[in-house]
Amino acid sequence: MSTSNRSGRLGRRTMIPVAVVAAAGFAGGAALMAGCGSSASAGSAPASIAGYIPADSPLYLQVSTDTSGPQWTNLERLGGMFPGFGSMRADLEKALAREGVNWERDVQPLLGDAGAMAVTDIPEAGDALSGALTNPAAAAGRAAAKAADTPVMAVLQVAPGKSADLKALIAKNPGGLKETGTKDGATLYGDPVAGMYGALTEESFILGSTEAVVNEALEAHAAGGDAVLSGVFRFNDALAKLPDDVFAMGYVNLDEAGKSASEVVPQVGTLAGGELTGAAAMSVTAEKDGLRMKAVLVDAPPMARQMAYAPTLTSQAPADAVAYLGFNRLADTVATAVSSASGSGSEETKKQIEAITGQLPLLLGVNTDDLRNLTGGEHAVVVTGPGTKPRAALALTVQDGARAAKSLTALSKSVPVALGQFGPDSLKVGKATAFAEGAVKGQAISLGEGRSVAWGVRGNLAAIGNGAGAVAGVLAQRPAGASLASTPGFKAATTGMPDQVSGLAYVDMTRATRLMAQGGAFEGKDGARKRANLEPISHVAAWSTDGDTPTVDVVIGMKK
């Protein structure tokens, strides 16, 4: 059966009520990812769910179906802030009503605490993308066919004593799943036309894309132990590093996923800094004032990473900053990346890299130690408004401010020459002119049409930005209480952030949305709807940590 025919039949055919139950269990997760969801509390993986998932499954996603829990309560309130939330809920209720099913009466009482979806295997995809450059349509068709053949299963935890009621609900729909037999004490179901198969036990309902997937789940459960995901130490260890009360959590077996990725892009291991191994776990938590996401990496090989540092430039960024991106020791990161590329490439590639790195100091007019002085400390990209042309500057903590000024002066001479030779003809590069604003001294270079690039130095701080105003704004002496770090929004967004991080990002969404509007981002037919979906969000923050178990946290704050 072709992919298009299969999709058409599934789209036209009304799903059985219990399939809608499964969809409803995950609807909150999909809606949450879309930014306007309903939802739940997943907690630790119940054995009745992960105990049916084969141990080597590469992908696993679990969501809460405990609609009376705090996660659903929080997300119901947060979801109500978005314009599309009400219509999405109404559509779900209508879909159930067409099947003669009432959510609160017929569905909710049958659900346990959680449901899960898993990809049990990733088909070999190496040949699917062959010829993608010469015939992209054909490659896309092959890729879609591979995706359609990916074995997928869903497992819903059944409320205690409700298995018989769920069996009766399935039987109510004469055009849906049909009972086909039994296996290991489970009632089997099938609907070959819709491409759906199932098995009902006292504790769980399993849905699979093929009969083989359902049988594999039952056989894995019967074997138990390390034959199922719930018996794998790495799975439990990864999920144990996530918060206790969450709406959704996921798990990626990087050993299995890495093999598939390497089939499509053989260099993926090299790009990642080594072979993809270990596991990643992720969670989404609904809080009263927003959403919190966390990801953790376990048993992964060392890669090229940022050095941990305590952010200080947040106290230098102005309080009206629209966005902030902090990182550390760019010089070391670049050196590691260049070394990795040189070591993993061919001899010819190695020679080319050595030639470029050897000529760069001559071209720029500064040596390696000068560049390390500039890029060997803490850095931050700071964006400020208002106006249609926001100010942006890269702030740098330097070891020697005088040396940094000398290096930037040299770059002011060499970079315009390089831009004149290699830049577009429309670029009109002027000569560097000195400026001074308070204690900030530097130079600005006109690029024509009102554009410019500038640099400045104050003490052991340097900055490069899109104009003297951007540079002076980020380097100015900041009075107490006038920095980004002192604002209520930034403090709320970074609650729980450790003292040492390897990266930090923050966006004031109220200012960013206003800036986008001034730039015309919300013009046109769907402009008002797009803006309305951003208005409830007050800020977004993210930070990462390094070490044996690297982590990433993301906080999406909502307006009161």
C-alpha positions as CSV (number, residue, x, y, z in Angstrom):
1,M,0.0,0.0,0.0
2,S,1.4,3.4,-0.9
3,T,2.1,6.0,1.7
4,S,-0.5,8.4,0.2
5,N,-3.2,5.7,0.1
6,R,-2.4,4.7,3.6
7,S,-2.6,8.2,4.9
8,G,-5.8,8.9,3.0
9,R,-7.6,5.9,4.5
10,L,-6.5,6.8,8.0
11,G,-7.6,10.4,7.4
12,R,-11.0,9.4,6.1
13,R,-11.7,6.6,8.5
14,T,-13.2,7.5,11.9
15,M,-11.0,6.2,14.7
16,I,-12.5,3.9,17.3
17,P,-13.2,5.5,20.7
18,V,-10.3,3.9,22.4
19,A,-7.9,5.3,19.7
20,V,-9.4,8.7,20.5
21,V,-8.7,7.9,24.2
22,A,-5.0,7.4,23.3
23,A,-5.0,10.6,21.2
24,A,-6.6,12.5,24.1
25,G,-3.9,11.2,26.4
26,F,-1.2,12.7,24.2
27,A,-3.2,15.8,23.1
28,G,-2.0,17.8,26.0
29,G,1.6,17.0,25.1
30,A,1.2,18.1,21.5
31,A,-0.7,21.2,22.5
32,L,1.9,22.1,25.1
33,M,4.7,21.8,22.5
34,A,2.6,24.1,20.3
35,G,2.5,26.7,23.0
36,C,-1.2,26.5,23.9
37,G,-1.9,23.2,25.6
38,S,-3.9,21.4,28.1
39,S,-2.3,18.8,30.4
40,A,-0.8,16.5,33.3
41,S,1.9,14.9,35.7
42,A,4.0,12.0,34.6
43,G,6.1,11.1,37.6
44,S,8.3,8.0,37.4
45,A,7.6,5.6,34.7
46,P,5.0,3.0,35.8
47,A,6.1,-0.5,35.2
48,S,2.7,-1.1,33.6
49,I,3.8,1.2,30.8
50,A,7.6,1.0,30.3
51,G,7.3,-2.7,31.2
52,Y,5.8,-3.2,27.7
53,I,8.4,-1.3,25.8
54,P,11.3,-3.3,24.3
55,A,14.6,-2.5,26.0
56,D,16.5,-1.3,22.9
57,S,13.7,1.1,21.8
58,P,15.4,4.4,20.6
59,L,12.6,6.8,21.5
60,Y,10.1,7.0,24.4
61,L,7.7,9.7,25.4
62,Q,5.5,9.5,28.5
63,V,2.7,12.0,29.5
64,S,0.4,12.2,32.4
65,T,-3.3,11.3,32.1
66,D,-4.0,12.2,35.7
67,T,-6.4,15.0,34.9
68,S,-7.0,15.8,38.6
69,G,-3.3,16.3,39.3
70,P,-1.6,19.7,39.7
71,Q,0.1,19.5,36.3
72,W,-3.3,19.5,34.5
73,T,-4.6,22.2,36.7
74,N,-1.6,24.5,36.0
75,L,-1.7,23.8,32.3
76,E,-5.4,24.3,32.0
77,R,-4.9,27.8,33.4
78,L,-1.9,28.6,31.3
79,G,-3.5,27.2,28.2
80,G,-6.5,29.4,28.7
81,M,-4.2,32.4,28.0
82,F,-3.8,31.4,24.4
83,P,-6.5,32.1,21.7
84,G,-6.4,28.7,20.2
85,F,-6.9,26.7,23.4
86,G,-10.7,26.9,23.6
87,S,-11.2,25.8,20.0
88,M,-8.8,22.9,20.3
89,R,-10.6,21.6,23.3
90,A,-14.0,22.0,21.5
91,D,-12.6,20.1,18.5
92,L,-11.6,17.2,20.7
93,E,-15.0,17.1,22.4
94,K,-16.7,17.1,19.0
95,A,-14.6,14.3,17.8
96,L,-15.5,12.2,20.8
97,A,-19.2,13.2,20.5
98,R,-19.3,11.9,16.9
99,E,-18.4,8.5,18.3
100,G,-21.1,8.8,21.0
101,V,-18.5,9.2,23.7
102,N,-18.4,11.8,26.5
103,W,-15.0,12.6,27.9
104,E,-15.8,13.0,31.5
105,R,-18.4,10.1,31.6
106,D,-16.9,7.5,29.3
107,V,-13.1,8.2,29.0
108,Q,-11.6,9.9,32.0
109,P,-12.6,7.3,34.6
110,L,-10.9,4.6,32.5
111,L,-7.4,6.2,32.5
112,G,-4.6,5.5,34.9
113,D,-1.9,8.0,35.7
114,A,0.1,8.0,32.5
115,G,0.4,7.0,28.8
116,A,3.4,6.5,26.6
117,M,4.4,6.3,23.0
118,A,7.6,4.7,21.7
119,V,9.4,4.1,18.5
120,T,10.7,0.5,18.8
121,D,13.1,0.6,15.8
122,I,14.4,3.1,13.3
123,P,14.5,1.6,9.8
124,E,17.7,1.9,7.8
125,A,17.5,5.2,6.0
126,G,20.9,5.4,4.2
127,D,19.4,4.8,0.7
128,A,16.3,6.9,1.3
129,L,18.1,10.2,0.8
130,S,20.4,9.1,-2.0
131,G,20.1,11.4,-4.9
132,A,18.4,14.1,-2.8
133,L,20.3,16.9,-4.6
134,T,19.5,15.7,-8.2
135,N,15.9,14.4,-7.5
136,P,14.6,15.8,-4.2
137,A,11.0,14.8,-4.8
138,A,11.9,11.2,-5.2
139,A,14.2,11.3,-2.1
140,A,11.4,12.9,-0.1
141,G,9.0,10.2,-1.2
142,R,11.4,7.4,-0.1
143,A,11.9,9.2,3.2
144,A,8.2,9.4,3.8
145,A,7.8,5.7,3.0
146,K,10.5,4.9,5.5
147,A,8.8,7.1,8.1
148,A,5.5,5.3,7.5
149,D,7.1,2.0,8.1
150,T,8.6,3.0,11.4
151,P,7.2,0.7,14.1
152,V,5.4,2.7,16.7
153,M,3.5,1.7,19.8
154,A,1.4,3.4,22.4
155,V,0.7,2.1,25.9
156,L,-2.1,3.6,28.1
157,Q,-2.3,2.7,31.8
158,V,-5.8,1.5,32.6
159,A,-7.4,2.6,35.9
160,P,-7.6,-0.2,38.5
161,G,-10.6,-2.4,37.8
162,K,-11.6,-0.6,34.6
163,S,-10.3,-3.1,32.0
164,A,-13.7,-4.6,31.4
165,D,-15.2,-1.2,31.0
166,L,-12.6,-0.3,28.4
167,K,-13.3,-3.6,26.6
168,A,-17.0,-2.6,26.5
169,L,-16.1,0.8,25.1
170,I,-14.1,-0.7,22.3
171,A,-17.0,-3.0,21.4
172,K,-19.4,-0.1,21.2
173,N,-17.9,1.0,17.8
174,P,-18.8,-1.6,15.2
175,G,-16.5,-0.1,12.6
176,G,-13.3,0.0,14.8
177,L,-11.0,-2.6,16.3
178,K,-12.2,-6.2,16.2
179,E,-11.4,-8.8,18.8
180,T,-9.1,-11.3,17.1
181,G,-8.0,-13.7,19.9
182,T,-5.8,-13.8,23.0
183,K,-2.1,-13.9,23.8
184,D,-0.4,-14.3,27.2
185,G,-3.7,-13.4,29.0
186,A,-4.3,-10.3,26.8
187,T,-7.3,-9.7,24.5
188,L,-6.0,-9.0,21.0
189,Y,-7.6,-6.6,18.5
190,G,-7.0,-5.6,14.9
191,D,-8.2,-3.2,12.2
192,P,-6.0,-3.9,9.1
193,V,-7.7,-1.3,7.0
194,A,-6.9,1.5,9.5
195,G,-3.5,0.0,10.1
196,M,-4.0,-0.4,13.9
197,Y,-3.7,-3.3,16.3
198,G,-4.1,-3.6,20.0
199,A,-4.0,-5.7,23.1
200,L,-5.8,-5.2,26.4
201,T,-4.6,-6.4,29.7
202,E,-5.9,-5.8,33.2
203,E,-3.5,-2.9,33.7
204,S,-2.7,-1.5,30.2
205,F,-3.9,-1.0,26.7
206,I,-1.3,-1.4,23.9
207,L,-1.8,0.0,20.4
208,G,0.7,-0.8,17.6
209,S,1.2,0.1,14.0
210,T,1.5,-3.6,13.2
211,E,0.6,-7.0,14.7
212,A,4.3,-7.6,15.2
213,V,4.7,-4.5,17.3
214,V,1.9,-5.6,19.6
215,N,3.2,-9.1,19.9
216,E,6.7,-7.8,20.6
217,A,5.3,-5.7,23.5
218,L,3.5,-8.7,25.0
219,E,6.6,-10.9,24.7
220,A,8.9,-8.3,26.1
221,H,6.5,-7.9,29.1
222,A,6.4,-11.6,29.6
223,A,10.2,-11.8,29.7
224,G,10.5,-8.9,32.0
225,G,13.8,-7.8,33.5
226,D,16.3,-6.2,31.2
227,A,14.1,-7.2,28.2
228,V,11.9,-4.1,28.8
229,L,12.8,-0.5,29.1
230,S,11.7,-0.3,32.8
231,G,14.4,-2.9,33.6
232,V,17.2,-0.9,31.9
233,F,19.5,0.8,34.4
234,R,20.4,3.7,32.0
235,F,16.7,4.4,31.4
236,N,15.9,4.6,35.1
237,D,19.1,6.5,35.9
238,A,18.4,9.1,33.2
239,L,14.8,9.7,34.3
240,A,15.8,9.8,38.0
241,K,17.8,13.0,37.2
242,L,14.6,14.8,36.0
243,P,12.1,16.6,38.4
244,D,9.7,14.4,40.3
245,D,6.4,15.9,39.3
246,V,6.3,16.6,35.5
247,F,3.7,16.7,32.8
248,A,5.8,14.8,30.2
249,M,9.1,13.2,29.9
250,G,11.1,11.6,27.1
251,Y,14.0,9.3,26.6
252,V,16.4,8.8,23.7
253,N,18.7,5.8,23.4
254,L,21.6,7.6,21.7
255,D,23.3,4.3,20.9
256,E,20.4,3.3,18.6
257,A,19.5,6.8,17.4
258,G,23.2,7.5,16.7
259,K,23.5,4.4,14.4
260,S,20.5,5.6,12.3
261,A,21.8,9.2,12.2
262,S,25.2,7.9,11.0
263,E,23.6,6.0,8.2
264,V,22.2,9.2,6.8
265,V,25.1,11.5,7.6
266,P,28.3,9.4,8.1
267,Q,30.1,12.4,9.5
268,V,27.6,12.9,12.3
269,G,29.9,11.4,14.9
270,T,32.7,13.6,13.9
271,L,30.5,16.7,14.0
272,A,29.4,15.8,17.5
273,G,32.9,15.3,18.7
274,G,32.8,11.5,18.9
275,E,30.5,8.5,18.5
276,L,27.0,9.2,19.6
277,T,26.4,7.0,22.7
278,G,24.7,7.1,26.0
279,A,21.2,8.5,26.6
280,A,19.2,11.7,26.9
281,A,16.2,12.3,29.1
282,M,13.9,15.3,28.9
283,S,10.9,16.6,30.9
284,V,8.3,19.4,30.8
285,T,6.8,20.7,34.0
286,A,3.8,23.0,34.4
287,E,4.2,25.6,37.1
288,K,1.8,28.2,38.3
289,D,3.6,31.0,36.4
290,G,4.9,29.1,33.3
291,L,6.6,26.0,31.9
292,R,10.0,24.5,32.9
293,M,11.8,22.1,30.6
294,K,14.9,20.1,31.5
295,A,17.2,17.8,29.5
296,V,20.1,15.7,30.8
297,L,22.7,13.6,29.1
298,V,24.1,10.4,30.7
299,D,26.9,8.0,29.8
300,A,27.9,10.2,26.8
301,P,31.5,10.5,25.7
302,P,33.3,13.8,26.3
303,M,32.7,16.4,23.5
304,A,33.8,19.9,22.8
305,R,32.0,21.8,25.5
306,Q,32.0,25.3,27.0
307,M,33.9,25.8,30.3
308,A,31.8,26.4,33.4
309,Y,31.7,30.0,34.6
310,A,29.8,32.3,36.9
311,P,27.9,34.9,34.8
312,T,28.9,38.5,35.6
313,L,28.0,40.4,32.4
314,T,24.3,40.2,33.3
315,S,25.2,43.0,35.8
316,Q,26.7,45.0,32.9
317,A,23.8,44.5,30.5
318,P,21.2,47.4,30.6
319,A,17.9,46.8,32.4
320,D,16.0,47.3,29.1
321,A,17.8,44.5,27.3
322,V,15.6,42.6,24.9
323,A,17.9,39.6,24.7
324,Y,21.0,38.2,26.3
325,L,23.2,35.3,25.2
326,G,26.2,34.5,27.5
327,F,29.0,32.1,27.0
328,N,32.6,31.6,27.9
329,R,36.1,31.3,26.5
330,L,35.4,31.4,22.8
331,A,39.1,31.0,22.0
332,D,39.2,27.6,23.6
333,T,36.0,26.5,21.9
334,V,37.3,27.5,18.5
335,A,40.7,25.9,19.1
336,T,39.0,22.7,20.1
337,A,36.7,22.7,17.1
338,V,39.6,23.4,14.7
339,S,41.8,20.7,16.3
340,S,38.9,18.2,16.1
341,A,38.2,19.0,12.4
342,S,41.9,18.8,11.6
343,G,42.4,15.5,13.4
344,S,39.4,13.8,11.9
345,G,39.9,15.1,8.3
346,S,42.1,14.0,5.5
347,E,45.7,15.0,5.1
348,E,44.7,17.6,2.5
349,T,42.0,19.0,4.9
350,K,44.6,19.2,7.7
351,K,47.0,21.2,5.4
352,Q,44.2,23.6,4.4
353,I,43.2,24.2,8.0
354,E,46.9,24.8,9.0
355,A,47.3,27.2,6.1
356,I,44.2,29.2,7.0
357,T,45.1,29.4,10.7
358,G,48.7,30.4,9.8
359,Q,47.6,33.2,7.5
360,L,44.9,34.6,9.7
361,P,47.1,36.6,12.1
362,L,48.9,38.2,9.1
363,L,45.5,39.1,7.5
364,L,44.1,40.5,10.7
365,G,47.2,42.2,12.0
366,V,47.0,40.7,15.4
367,N,48.6,37.6,16.8
368,T,47.2,34.5,18.6
369,D,47.9,36.0,22.1
370,D,46.0,39.2,21.1
371,L,43.0,37.2,20.0
372,R,43.1,35.1,23.2
373,N,43.2,38.2,25.3
374,L,40.0,39.3,23.6
375,T,38.2,36.0,23.5
376,G,39.6,34.1,26.5
377,G,37.1,35.3,29.1
378,E,33.3,35.7,29.6
379,H,31.3,36.9,26.6
380,A,27.7,38.1,26.1
381,V,25.7,39.2,23.1
382,V,23.3,41.9,24.3
383,V,20.4,43.2,22.2
384,T,18.5,46.4,23.2
385,G,15.7,48.5,21.6
386,P,13.5,50.3,20.9
387,G,13.1,51.1,17.3
388,T,13.1,49.0,14.1
389,K,16.8,48.7,14.2
390,P,17.8,47.3,17.5
391,R,21.2,47.8,19.0
392,A,23.4,44.7,19.3
393,A,26.8,44.3,20.9
394,L,29.2,41.5,21.8
395,A,30.6,42.3,25.3
396,L,33.9,40.7,26.3
397,T,35.8,40.5,29.6
398,V,39.5,40.9,28.7
399,Q,42.6,40.3,30.8
400,D,44.3,43.5,29.6
401,G,42.1,46.4,28.5
402,A,45.0,48.4,27.0
403,R,46.1,45.4,24.9
404,A,42.5,44.9,23.8
405,A,42.2,48.5,22.6
406,K,45.5,48.1,20.6
407,S,44.2,44.8,19.1
408,L,40.9,46.4,18.1
409,T,42.6,49.4,16.6
410,A,44.6,47.0,14.4
411,L,41.5,45.2,13.4
412,S,39.8,48.5,12.5
413,K,42.5,48.9,9.8
414,S,42.6,45.3,8.6
415,V,39.0,44.3,8.6
416,P,37.8,47.2,6.4
417,V,40.4,46.2,3.8
418,A,39.2,42.6,3.9
419,L,35.6,43.7,3.6
420,G,36.5,45.9,0.7
421,Q,38.2,43.0,-1.1
422,F,35.8,40.1,-0.3
423,G,32.5,41.9,0.7
424,P,29.6,42.7,-1.7
425,D,30.0,45.6,-4.0
426,S,27.1,47.4,-2.3
427,L,29.1,47.6,0.9
428,K,30.7,51.0,1.3
429,V,33.3,50.7,4.0
430,G,34.6,53.9,5.5
431,K,37.6,54.7,7.6
432,A,37.6,54.2,11.4
433,T,36.8,57.4,13.4
434,A,37.3,57.8,17.1
435,F,34.5,58.3,19.6
436,A,34.2,58.8,23.3
437,E,31.1,58.5,25.5
438,G,31.8,58.9,29.1
439,A,34.6,56.5,30.1
440,V,34.0,54.4,27.0
441,K,36.5,55.1,24.2
442,G,36.6,53.4,20.8
443,Q,36.2,53.6,17.0
444,A,33.3,53.4,14.6
445,I,33.5,52.3,10.9
446,S,30.7,53.4,8.5
447,L,29.3,50.6,6.2
448,G,27.0,52.9,4.3
449,E,23.2,53.4,4.3
450,G,23.2,54.3,8.0
451,R,25.0,51.1,9.0
452,S,28.2,50.9,11.1
453,V,30.3,48.7,13.2
454,A,32.1,49.9,16.3
455,W,34.2,48.8,19.2
456,G,35.0,50.3,22.6
457,V,36.9,49.6,25.8
458,R,36.3,50.5,29.4
459,G,38.7,49.1,31.9
460,N,38.8,45.3,31.4
461,L,35.6,45.3,29.4
462,A,35.4,45.5,25.6
463,A,32.6,45.4,23.1
464,I,31.9,45.2,19.4
465,G,28.5,46.3,18.1
466,N,26.4,47.7,15.3
467,G,27.2,51.3,16.2
468,A,28.8,53.5,18.8
469,G,25.5,53.7,20.7
470,A,25.3,49.9,21.0
471,V,28.9,49.7,22.3
472,A,28.6,52.6,24.8
473,G,25.2,51.3,26.0
474,V,26.7,47.9,27.0
475,L,29.9,49.3,28.4
476,A,28.5,52.3,30.4
477,Q,29.1,52.5,34.1
478,R,25.9,50.8,35.4
479,P,24.3,52.3,38.6
480,A,22.9,49.9,41.2
481,G,19.5,48.5,40.2
482,A,19.9,49.5,36.5
483,S,21.2,46.2,35.1
484,L,19.5,43.2,33.6
485,A,20.5,41.1,36.6
486,S,18.5,43.4,38.9
487,T,15.2,43.2,37.0
488,P,12.3,41.2,38.4
489,G,11.7,39.4,35.1
490,F,15.3,38.2,34.9
491,K,15.3,37.1,38.5
492,A,12.1,35.2,38.1
493,A,13.3,33.5,34.9
494,T,16.6,32.4,36.4
495,T,15.2,31.0,39.7
496,G,16.9,27.7,40.3
497,M,19.9,28.4,38.0
498,P,23.2,27.2,39.5
499,D,26.0,29.6,40.3
500,Q,28.2,27.9,37.6
501,V,26.8,27.4,34.0
502,S,28.3,26.7,30.6
503,G,25.9,29.0,28.8
504,L,23.0,31.4,29.5
505,A,20.2,32.9,27.3
506,Y,17.4,35.3,28.1
507,V,14.7,37.0,26.1
508,D,12.3,39.6,27.4
509,M,9.3,38.6,25.3
510,T,7.2,41.7,26.1
511,R,10.0,43.9,24.6
512,A,10.8,41.4,21.9
513,T,7.2,41.2,20.7
514,R,7.0,45.0,20.7
515,L,10.2,45.2,18.7
516,M,8.9,42.6,16.2
517,A,5.7,44.6,15.7
518,Q,7.7,47.8,15.0
519,G,9.7,45.8,12.4
520,G,6.5,44.6,10.7
521,A,6.6,41.0,11.8
522,F,2.8,40.9,12.5
523,E,1.5,42.5,9.4
524,G,-0.7,40.6,7.0
525,K,-3.6,38.2,7.3
526,D,-2.3,36.1,10.3
527,G,-0.4,38.9,12.0
528,A,-2.9,39.5,14.7
529,R,-3.2,35.8,15.6
530,K,0.6,35.4,15.7
531,R,1.0,38.3,18.0
532,A,-1.9,37.1,20.3
533,N,-0.1,33.8,20.7
534,L,3.1,35.6,21.9
535,E,1.4,38.1,24.1
536,P,0.9,35.8,27.2
537,I,4.7,35.0,27.3
538,S,6.6,37.3,29.5
539,H,10.1,35.8,29.2
540,V,12.2,32.9,28.1
541,A,15.4,31.8,29.8
542,A,17.7,28.9,29.2
543,W,21.0,27.7,30.7
544,S,23.3,24.7,30.4
545,T,25.7,23.0,32.7
546,D,28.7,20.7,32.0
547,G,30.3,17.8,33.7
548,D,29.6,14.0,33.7
549,T,25.9,14.7,33.2
550,P,25.4,17.8,31.1
551,T,22.0,19.5,31.5
552,V,19.9,22.2,29.7
553,D,17.1,24.0,31.5
554,V,14.5,26.2,29.7
555,V,12.0,28.4,31.5
556,I,9.0,30.0,29.7
557,G,7.4,32.6,32.0
558,M,3.7,33.6,31.6
559,K,2.2,36.9,32.5
560,K,0.1,37.0,35.6
